[in-house]
């Protein structure tokens, strides 16, 4: 049972009209994408865009993104392995050999259980926002999953967690711009002070800067400067932070090691 795709696709209808994408364009694009992926099994994003352009379906601006998004929401394709630095796409029916098909109540139960196990404590509104459900559906999901959840009152509002309590998040980490730790909630005030929210998402434009995580809270943003063989990390704490460079030195080293580069230095700059 597909719980959220139909509603999400419906919400996107206005944007498709703005982009000049009609139902016939979407359906023809799906046919072309299916044919290419059946033949090659996985194809990079640029090559799919080139294919559509050659067939007379313009991908300029955000048209290409919305075509792929629509195809993914309809269950046609999904992301495959990286090809160098390029994302590839694959057909769902080839990539997922034995999909689980659940009745709606079981699907809601599993969705709620998994969400609160990984995001709790969180609220019914958080689940609804994150999963694209109505509040009524989110409440029903929680009701079916209650035996697998822990409930607690925080600020006079019910919050839910997985049945196995987790230790509070701790330590210093450098999180990516769209990390789920911040994006996974409708209300982020518990981990990001509201007065600093605009420093993470300037102007509320939907672009999230990489963030500094310290003992469960977002305390600043950070950026990198890539050189040929090394990386410089610049920290921008929201408020003065003693020993910021030493606190985040290990996190910076983990990141640069992941990139296969040396850590040049960690410096503190002004918050944007």
C-alpha positions as CSV (number, residue, x, y, z in Angstrom):
1,X,0.0,0.0,0.0
2,X,1.5,3.3,-1.1
3,X,0.7,5.6,1.9
4,X,1.8,9.0,0.7
5,X,2.7,9.2,-3.0
6,X,-0.8,10.1,-4.3
7,X,-1.1,13.1,-2.0
8,X,2.4,14.3,-2.7
9,X,1.9,14.0,-6.4
10,X,-1.3,15.9,-6.1
11,X,0.4,18.7,-4.2
12,X,3.0,19.0,-7.0
13,X,0.4,19.5,-9.7
14,X,0.6,23.3,-9.5
15,X,4.4,23.3,-9.8
16,X,4.1,21.0,-12.9
17,X,1.8,23.6,-14.5
18,X,4.2,26.4,-13.8
19,X,7.0,24.3,-15.5
20,X,4.8,23.6,-18.5
21,X,4.8,19.9,-17.8
22,X,1.5,18.2,-18.8
23,X,0.2,14.8,-18.1
24,X,1.2,13.6,-21.6
25,X,4.7,14.8,-21.0
26,X,5.0,12.9,-17.8
27,X,3.6,9.7,-19.3
28,X,5.8,9.9,-22.4
29,X,8.8,10.6,-20.1
30,X,8.0,7.4,-18.1
31,X,7.9,5.4,-21.3
32,X,11.2,6.7,-22.4
33,X,12.8,6.2,-19.0
34,X,11.5,2.6,-18.8
35,X,12.8,1.7,-22.2
36,X,16.3,3.1,-21.4
37,X,16.5,1.4,-18.0
38,X,15.2,-1.9,-19.3
39,X,18.0,-1.8,-21.9
40,X,20.9,-0.6,-19.7
41,X,19.6,-1.5,-16.2
42,X,21.1,1.6,-14.6
43,X,21.6,5.0,-16.1
44,X,23.1,8.2,-14.7
45,X,21.1,11.3,-14.1
46,X,22.8,13.4,-16.9
47,X,22.3,10.6,-19.4
48,X,18.6,10.4,-18.6
49,X,18.3,14.2,-19.0
50,X,20.1,14.0,-22.3
51,X,17.8,11.2,-23.5
52,X,14.7,13.3,-22.6
53,X,16.0,16.4,-24.3
54,X,16.9,14.4,-27.5
55,X,13.3,13.1,-27.5
56,X,11.9,16.7,-27.4
57,X,11.1,16.8,-23.7
58,X,13.0,19.8,-22.2
59,X,14.6,19.2,-18.9
60,X,15.8,22.8,-18.4
61,X,15.3,24.5,-15.1
62,X,13.6,22.1,-12.7
63,X,11.7,20.2,-15.3
64,X,14.1,17.3,-15.3
65,X,14.1,17.0,-11.6
66,X,10.3,17.0,-11.4
67,X,10.1,14.3,-14.2
68,X,12.4,12.0,-12.2
69,X,10.6,12.8,-8.9
70,X,7.2,12.0,-10.5
71,X,8.6,8.7,-11.9
72,X,10.0,7.8,-8.5
73,X,6.7,8.6,-6.6
74,X,4.8,6.5,-9.1
75,X,7.0,3.5,-8.2
76,X,8.7,3.3,-11.6
77,X,12.3,4.0,-10.6
78,X,14.6,4.7,-7.7
79,X,18.2,5.7,-7.0
80,X,20.8,3.1,-7.8
81,X,24.6,2.9,-7.2
82,X,26.8,5.9,-7.7
83,X,28.7,6.0,-11.0
84,X,31.8,8.0,-10.1
85,X,30.3,11.3,-8.9
86,X,27.0,10.8,-10.7
87,X,23.8,9.3,-9.3
88,X,22.3,6.5,-11.3
89,X,18.7,5.4,-11.5
90,X,17.2,1.9,-11.8
91,X,13.8,0.4,-12.3
92,X,12.1,-0.5,-9.0
93,X,10.8,-3.9,-10.3
94,X,14.4,-4.9,-11.3
95,X,16.1,-3.5,-8.2
96,X,13.6,-4.7,-5.5
97,X,13.1,-8.3,-6.4
98,X,10.6,-9.3,-3.6
99,X,8.8,-6.2,-2.4
100,X,6.6,-6.4,0.6
101,X,3.0,-5.5,0.0
102,X,1.3,-4.5,3.2
103,X,-2.4,-3.7,3.9
104,X,-2.8,-0.1,5.0
105,X,-3.1,-0.7,8.7
106,X,0.1,-2.8,8.8
107,X,1.9,-0.3,6.6
108,X,0.9,2.5,9.0
109,X,2.0,0.5,12.0
110,X,5.4,-0.3,10.5
111,X,5.9,3.3,9.4
112,X,5.1,4.7,12.8
113,X,7.3,2.1,14.6
114,X,10.3,2.7,12.4
115,X,9.9,6.5,12.5
116,X,9.7,6.7,16.3
117,X,12.5,4.2,16.8
118,X,14.8,6.4,14.8
119,X,13.5,9.8,15.6
120,X,11.9,9.6,19.0
121,X,10.9,11.4,21.1
122,X,8.7,13.0,18.4
123,X,5.1,14.0,18.1
124,X,2.1,13.0,15.9
125,X,2.7,16.3,13.9
126,X,6.3,15.3,13.3
127,X,5.3,12.0,11.9
128,X,2.6,13.5,9.7
129,X,4.9,16.1,8.3
130,X,7.8,13.7,7.8
131,X,5.8,11.0,6.1
132,X,3.4,13.2,4.2
133,X,0.4,11.8,6.0
134,X,-2.7,13.6,7.2
135,X,-2.9,14.1,10.9
136,X,-5.7,11.6,11.1
137,X,-3.6,9.0,9.3
138,X,-0.6,9.8,11.7
139,X,-2.9,9.3,14.7
140,X,-4.1,6.0,13.3
141,X,-0.5,4.9,12.7
142,X,0.4,5.6,16.3
143,X,-2.7,3.9,17.6
144,X,-1.8,0.7,15.7
145,X,1.8,0.8,16.9
146,X,1.3,1.8,20.5
147,X,2.4,-1.6,21.9
148,X,5.8,-1.0,20.3
149,X,6.1,2.6,21.5
150,X,6.9,4.5,24.7
151,X,4.8,7.6,25.4
152,X,5.9,10.6,27.5
153,X,4.7,14.1,28.1
154,X,7.1,16.9,27.0
155,X,5.8,20.4,27.4
156,X,2.3,19.0,28.0
157,X,2.3,17.2,24.6
158,X,2.5,13.5,24.0
159,X,5.9,12.4,22.5
160,X,6.6,8.9,21.3
161,X,9.8,6.8,21.1
162,X,10.8,3.2,20.3
163,X,10.1,0.6,23.0
164,X,13.9,0.3,23.6
165,X,15.1,3.6,25.1
166,X,18.1,5.1,23.5
167,X,20.9,7.0,25.2
168,X,20.7,10.7,24.6
169,X,22.8,11.9,21.6
170,X,26.2,13.1,22.7
171,X,29.5,14.1,21.4
172,X,30.6,16.5,18.6
173,X,29.7,15.8,15.0
174,X,29.8,17.8,11.7
175,X,26.5,17.0,10.0
176,X,25.7,17.4,6.3
177,X,23.4,20.2,5.2
178,X,20.3,18.0,4.9
179,X,21.0,15.6,7.7
180,X,17.9,13.8,9.0
181,X,18.8,14.7,12.6
182,X,17.5,18.2,11.8
183,X,15.2,17.6,8.9
184,X,13.2,14.7,10.5
185,X,10.9,16.9,12.5
186,X,8.2,19.5,11.9
187,X,9.2,21.4,15.1
188,X,13.0,21.6,15.4
189,X,13.0,23.9,18.5
190,X,14.2,21.1,20.7
191,X,17.5,20.8,18.9
192,X,17.9,24.2,17.2
193,X,17.2,27.4,19.1
194,X,14.5,29.3,17.0
195,X,16.6,32.5,17.0
196,X,19.4,30.7,15.1
197,X,17.1,28.9,12.6
198,X,17.7,31.5,9.9
199,X,21.4,30.9,10.1
200,X,20.9,27.3,9.1
201,X,18.2,27.9,6.5
202,X,18.7,31.6,5.4
203,X,15.4,33.2,4.5
204,X,13.6,29.8,4.9
205,X,14.6,29.0,1.3
206,X,14.8,25.3,1.8
207,X,18.6,25.1,1.5
208,X,20.1,23.8,4.8
209,X,23.7,24.6,5.6
210,X,25.9,21.9,7.2
211,X,25.6,22.1,11.0
212,X,27.7,21.6,14.1
213,X,26.2,19.1,16.5
214,X,27.2,19.1,20.1
215,X,25.6,16.9,22.8
216,X,22.2,16.8,21.1
217,X,22.0,20.4,20.0
218,X,22.8,22.3,16.8
219,X,25.3,25.0,17.9
220,X,26.6,26.4,14.6
221,X,27.3,25.9,10.9
222,X,30.4,24.8,9.1
223,X,31.9,24.8,5.6
224,X,34.8,23.3,3.9
225,X,37.5,24.5,1.5
226,X,38.8,21.8,-0.7
227,X,42.4,21.9,-1.9
228,X,44.2,19.3,-4.1
229,X,45.2,17.0,-1.2
230,X,43.6,18.5,1.9
231,X,40.5,20.2,3.4
232,X,40.2,23.2,5.6
233,X,37.2,23.2,7.9
234,X,35.7,26.5,9.1
235,X,33.4,26.5,12.1
236,X,30.8,29.2,12.7
237,X,29.3,28.7,16.2
238,X,26.1,30.7,16.8
239,X,27.5,31.8,20.2
240,X,31.1,31.9,21.5
241,X,32.2,28.3,22.1
242,X,35.3,27.6,24.2
243,X,37.8,25.2,22.5
244,X,35.6,24.8,19.4
245,X,38.5,23.7,17.3
246,X,39.6,21.0,19.7
247,X,36.0,19.9,20.3
248,X,35.4,19.3,16.6
249,X,38.9,18.2,15.6
250,X,38.0,14.5,15.7
251,X,34.8,15.1,13.7
252,X,36.8,17.1,11.1
253,X,39.3,14.3,10.8
254,X,36.6,11.7,10.4
255,X,35.1,13.7,7.6
256,X,38.4,14.3,5.7
257,X,39.4,10.7,6.1
258,X,36.1,9.7,4.5
259,X,37.0,12.0,1.6
260,X,40.4,10.4,1.3
261,X,42.1,13.8,2.0
262,X,44.3,15.2,4.7
263,X,42.9,17.7,7.3
264,X,44.7,21.0,6.7
265,X,43.3,22.8,9.7
266,X,40.2,23.6,11.7
267,X,39.5,27.3,12.1
268,X,36.7,29.4,13.7
269,X,35.0,32.0,11.5
270,X,32.1,34.4,11.9
271,X,28.6,32.9,11.8
272,X,26.8,33.8,8.5
